[in-house]
Amino acid sequence: MKVLYDSNVLIKYLAGDDKARTLVEKVINGEWEGFITGIVVSETIYIYLRLALDVPRYKLRELIIKQDERINNLLEEDIRPLLSFFNLITTETNIEELLDIIESYGLLPNDALIAVAALKHGISTISTFDEDFRRVPWLRVIP
């Protein structure tokens, strides 16, 4: 089964959440084919680094610029191994289509980009803890 993953599942997995672990292990164990978008990658890395280091946005930027060893360790030990199990898909859309999805289904812009990626790549299942995706008719939300 093809499943598109939202960043909240990946972040909760990295934080040790049992429900998220069960969902991600479906991909790790080869039961499901997992997909992510560039938006999901970006959100996962940004939010996880801020949470793991307990720093505000401006401080995280400074640490990245300085190539702080803690950043590199988190990327190499946590982020890279997790993301390596997923297939990265593109978000192919245009402004009108994106705005229509935002307006039609009451989604935030990043969520609309994720929803359109699923549509364009023929993926009908999304793993997310975000209830907003339940309003998207072409997506089945798990859990």
Secondary structure, 3 states (H helix, E strand, C coil): CEEEECHHHHHHHHCCCHHHHHHHHHHHCCCCEEEEEHHHHHHHHHHHHHHHHCCCHHHHHHHHHCCCHHHHHHHHHHHHHHHCCCEEECCCCCHHHHHHHHHHHCCCHHHHHHHHHHHHCCCCEEECCCHHHHHCCCCEEEC
